[in-house]
Amino acid sequence: MPINILMPALSPTMTEGNLAKWLKKEGDAVKAGDVLAEIETDKATMEVEAVDEGTLAKILVPGGAQGVKVNDVIAVLIEEGEDASAVGAAPATKAAPAPSVTPSAAPAKADAAPAAKPAAAPATGGGRVIASPLAKRIAEQQGIDLSAIKGSGPNGRIVKADVEGAPKGGAKPAPAAAAKAPSAAPVISSAAQFGEPEFDLIPHTSMRKTIARRLQESKQFVPHFYLSVDCEIDKLLKLREEVNAASPKDGPGAYKVSVNDFVIKASAVALMQVPTANASWSDDGVKMYKSADISVAVAIPGGLITPILRHADKKRITELSMEMKELAGRAKQGKLKPEDYTGGSFSVSNLGMFGIKSFSAVINPPQACILAVGAGEERAVVKNGQLTVANVMTCTLSVDHRAVDGAIGAEFLAAFKRLIEQPLAMLV
């Protein structure tokens, strides 16, 4: 009998995803292990492999569809000897496919919502043509009669693309037409009414929606407090230079350790020295983690992801550096697996490479702490009553007060500062 292919849950937080594209087409033979499609989850773009063998008889959700719910039927597979015409009677056909929105770089597409019905003539009500504010603005500027245009949007709504394709210089609506509904207020675009500049609307990706939801929940429900400390990094910079000088020139064993690698290592070792900071809140109790699994924020196109360096306290600095480089590369390619970014006990976010002196990061639930790292810079400092210059880096710890108290957060930062300022201590 026909086999339903369902929208898979490719991460613990995934409730819906975008079906980026099909790699098989209707009528293709499918073997177990064949890659069927690419799915854009809330974290990355991942390949979906076939579990069964047969023929791809029917694709129910086309490539480019957005917001496809987990466990929705997206296609039907038939086994050898079965008739593809019988697929119409299969239970799979009862599933309603998610609306299809094909991404495009053309700004005209952003103004149009996915059409659920065939385009109809522009609907009117009370003498008013139904059109988007941007389409009305363009028509007004170019003297185009909207009543003579057939809309391609939902229910015949006229959108930007329809107006741009209309003949230029057409006659504006006659004054008599406007007089038919003297009581109706003129429809004015937000740009004309409030001075808002023109814009292109970029649809939200699943990742951006998830980031927005999780960070909003974090600020709403997690009681943040913040602790900052200035760390002198002259010894760290010298040690980094010596470590990198010992690297092979090229080949698989070559490495280039960064300041952020030392920050990750110092965070992990400090968590082992102050284990009460390596915690998170749950309704049943405070979870005390036994290993320092450091989530590191990586900026990727359209969002942010936090791949995890597990047992970072036990790894050499060069090992952490190479692993972080590999994870960041796969993150930017959308090739991370769920196990690469699921979990973690503590987060590090570094904006120092952008010249940011200091900032406060939003906690990444369910974790209780995230360390925001600023740029190292030369500053005037006082030592033994004498004014001198040192390279200083400001680090700010955001803390969930439900799981970690102020004194514990301060104790962690003190341990972190000692390790950063005496970096040999974290390498032995």
Secondary structure, 3 states (H helix, E strand, C coil): CCEEEECCCCCCCCCEEEEEEECCCCCCEECCCCEEEEEECCCCEEEEECCCCEEEEEECCCCCEEEEECCCEEEEEECCCCCHHHHHHCHHHHCCCCCECCCCCCHHHHCCCCCCCCCCCCCEECCEECECHHHHHHHHHHCCCHHHCCCCCHHHCECHHHHHCCCCCCCCCCHHHHHCCCCCCCCCCHHHHHCCCCCCCCCCCHHHHHHHHHHHHHHHHCCEEEEEEEEECHHHHHHHHHHHHCCCCCCCCCCCCCHHHHHHHHHHHHHHHCHHHCEEEECCEEEECCCCCEEECEEECCEEECCEECCHHHCCHHHHHHHHHHHHHHHHCCCCCHHHHCCCCEEEEECHHHCCCCCCCCCCCCECEEEEEEEEEEEEEEECCEEEEEEEEEEEEEEECCCCCHHHHHHHHHHHHHHHHCHHHHCC
